[in-house]
Amino acid sequence: MTLSWTLAACLLVGAPPQGEGAGVVSQLIGDEVAAVARVSLTGGTFERSVRQILGAHAESPELAGGLKSAGGLIGALEKAGAKELVILLDPADFPGFPVVVVPLTAGGNADEIKRLLTTDASGLPFHWPAAETIRGAVVAGKPEALARIKQAKPAARPDVEAALAASSKTSAFLAIVPSTVQRRALEESMTNLPPELGGAPPEIITRGLTWATLAMTDDAKPKLRVVLQGKDETAAVELRKVMALAIARGIPPLLAENPALKLATTLGATERAEAGARTTYELDMAAVAQELSKPLISARLAAQRSQSVNNLKQIGLAMHNYHDATKAFPPAYLAAKDGKPLLSWRVLILPYLDQAPLFKEFHLDEPWDSDHNRTLISKMPKVYDAPAATRALAAEGKTTYLTPRGATTMFPGAQGVKIQEITDGTSNTIMTLEADDQAAVIWTKPDDWEVKAPLDLQALFGRYQGGTSFGFADGSVRFLKKSINLQVMDALLTKSGGEVISSDAY
């Protein structure tokens, strides 16, 4: 997990701001700190809250490792006597590490806390450059940031204190309180707000918004609570207009994946105007997490699809190297003398996938499920493990990388096809494909996608939205749409059908 993802997770999980270390932290908040986040280090609050927010996504490959590392650091800090961790977001510290503050309480081991934050002992893929004890707290960050904090005289930030107080009854929060300099910089860099937010002058926010907080409530079904504090009632009314547009359009850019989303109904958003020019919004936390996870899911699928394309290219290259060595592509299966299928083509190309030692372990005169060959199923090479496939399939030695099998395809049976026999052209003939989970086969078993008339593509399309990847006999990999014309598909499956296929036909 990258630093930015780890911090994003931390910003969502906190503890009541009026804790034992609140006074200590207030002495360390400089004039230019724009936001303050707090993370609870006691009672497993962090991991429990994050898993509650992320749901099933907490077990995704992108997040599981990072959550485990962050949870390990929090557990170690708690063991060292720390109760809370505060993140101070100051533009002066970016790019790089934000300052982290751990208030020292009775029984706290300052030296151990410093060690955890500044060495690989944390288990995180990064650590803070330096840490010192300053005004009753361990402060970690870049050396220049620590020097700045030590030299600064403690000054009251009533705006920050008011923002934190507004979230005193919540278990997670982030307080956003831009400084005067930061507000001016925003005005200078932005002529108007984005059109989707009404296109009004930025002063509506830079001068009308005193502070804002995002917090997660302690309800049985947590809500995301957003509080906007206006400079006065007039400013609060204008802020509500901007917020109404943001809600109607999905709060860009966070939900840019779905700009037409109506949060008021989808996320259960409610608005409550209060005395003192304050407005509170509450949204269903589970629904918010689901919407925010959409970009993550899309990114994951894109990465999985890219890796799968690479797998198909490696398999295609191995097929060609097999052809170079034997003067024919591998047969659909290795057959016994009586014609009985024994082992899949996936076994035959192992030496050309840098898997020669594994190939030598097979008894080639025995079927895939013989007492000996059955023991090799669990050794399926990584290249046969489709990244987007259900993880249980790989554990069972199953793959979704198949070849089309049939009399007119590249894999008619026990006899390998020579490249000269592909008269339709290698760029117009399908050699391999990535199927859906329902079509998975044991990788050593002489089993693939049987091409029958009429064509049934249901088992092929389902892995990705809109289509799936196919490897062609020229070694290329192309994404064919689920809507492909069946006649075109049939032509691509034949090696010598004589069809003329234009490149824009699929």
C-alpha positions, 0 to 999 in steps of 0.5 A, a space after each residue: 500500500 502506498 503512503 497516500 492510501 495508508 494516510 487516506 485510511 487513517 484520515 477516516 478513523 479517529 477518536 474523540 478529539 477531547 481526549 487526554 492528549 488534546 491539550 498537548 496537541 493544541 500546542 503543536 498546531 502551527 499557523 499553517 496547519 490546514 487539517 487535523 486527523 486523529 487515529 485511536 490506538 486503543 481497543 482495536 478501533 482502527 481495524 474494526 472501523 476501517 473494516 466496517 467502512 470498507 466491508 468486503 473490499 478490506 480483503 482486496 489485494 490492494 488493501 489487505 496488506 496495507 491494513 495488516 501493516 497499519 494494524 501492526 503499527 497501531 498494536 505496537 504503539 498501543 503496547 508502548 503505551 500510546 493511546 492516540 495518533 494525530 496527523 497534522 497536514 501542513 502544506 509545507 511538509 508536502 511532498 513527503 511526510 506529514 507530521 505525526 504526533 503521539 501524546 505521551 501519557 502515563 506509562 508511555 515509552 517515548 523511546 519505543 514510540 520513536 523507534 516504531 515510527 522511524 524504523 522498519 520495526 513498524 511493519 509499514 513499507 515506509 517510516 518517518 525520517 525523524 522523531 523527537 519529544 516536544 512539549 509532552 508528545 513524540 513528534 515524527 516528521 521531516 527534520 525541518 518540520 520538527 525544527 519548525 515546531 520546536 522554534 514556534 511559540 504555541 499560539 491558540 487556534 480557536 478555529 481548530 478547537 471549535 472544529 474539533 469540538 464539533 466532532 466530540 461525540 464521534 469515533 472518526 474525524 477529519 477537521 479542515 481549517 485552512 489558514 488565511 494564507 491558504 485561503 488567499 492562495 486558493 483565490 489567486 489560483 481559481 477565478 471561479 468555482 467549477 461549473 458543476 458547483 455553480 461557477 460562483 466566485 471562490 470567495 463563497 468558500 475561502 471567506 464564507 467557510 470558517 471550517 469543515 469536519 468529516 466524521 463517522 458516527 458511533 451509530 449501529 449503522 455508521 453515518 458520514 457526518 459533514 459539518 460546515 461552519 459559515 462565517 455568518 448566516 448569509 455565508 451559510 446560506 451560500 454554502 448550502 447552495 454549493 453543497 446542494 449542487 455537489 450532492 446532486 452531482 456526486 460531490 466531484 471529484 471524489 465520485 467522478 466515476 458516477 457524476 449523475 449519482 443522486 446522493 440524496 436518495 442513493 446515500 440517504 443524505 440529509 441536511 440540517 441547518 443549525 443556529 450559529 451559521 452551521 449546517 450538518 449533513 449526514 450520509 449513509 456510511 456503507 453507501 458512501 464506502 460503496 460509491 468511493 470503492 468504485 474507482 478502486 474496483 475499476 483500477 483493480 480490474 484494469 490491473 488484473 486485465 493488464 496482467 492477464 494480457 501479459 499472461 496470454 502473451 507469454 503463453 502465445 510466445 511459448 506456443 511459438 517456441 514450441 512450434 520452432 522446436 517441433 515444427 508444429 504448435 502443441 496438440 490439444 492434448 498428449 494422447 496414449 497409443 490408443 488415442 486416449 487423452 492424457 495431458 493438456 497442452 498446458 503441460 507440453 509447453 512448460 519447458 518454454 515457460 521456464 518450467 522445465 524442472 516441473 515438466 520433467 516431473 510428469 509421467 508423460 505416459 500416464 493420464 493427468 489424474 494418475 496417482 503420480 500426475 495428480 500430485 502435480 496439480 497443486 504446482 500450477 505455474 503462476 502464468 496459468 493463474 488468471 488474476 481476476 479469477 476467484 482465488 479458490 480456483 487457483 487453490 484447486 489447480 484450475 485455470 481459465 486460460 483455454 484454447 478453442 477445440 474443434 476440427 476446424 480450430 487450431 486445436 483439433 485433437 492429438 495432432 499439432 497444427 503447422 503454421 502453414 495450415 493456418 491459411 486464414 492468417 495468424 492475425 485472424 485466428 484465435 489461439 487462446 482465450 481467458 474464460 469466465 470462472 464457470 469454464 475453469 478446468 484443471 490445468 493438467 487435464 486435457 480439457 478446453 472450450 469445445 467449439 460446437 454449433 451453434 456457438 455458445 459464448 456464455 462461458 467465455 464472456 463474464 470476467 470483464 465488463 463488455 468482453 474478454 481477452 483472446 490470444 491470436 496465432 500471431 502472438 497478439 492479444 485483443 479484447 473482443 466485445 461480448 456483442 461480437 457478431 457470431 459469424 465473425 466469431 466463428 470465422 476467427 475460430 477457424 484456421 482455414 475457413 477462407 473467410 475474409 474478415 475486416 479489422 473493424 468487424 470486431 
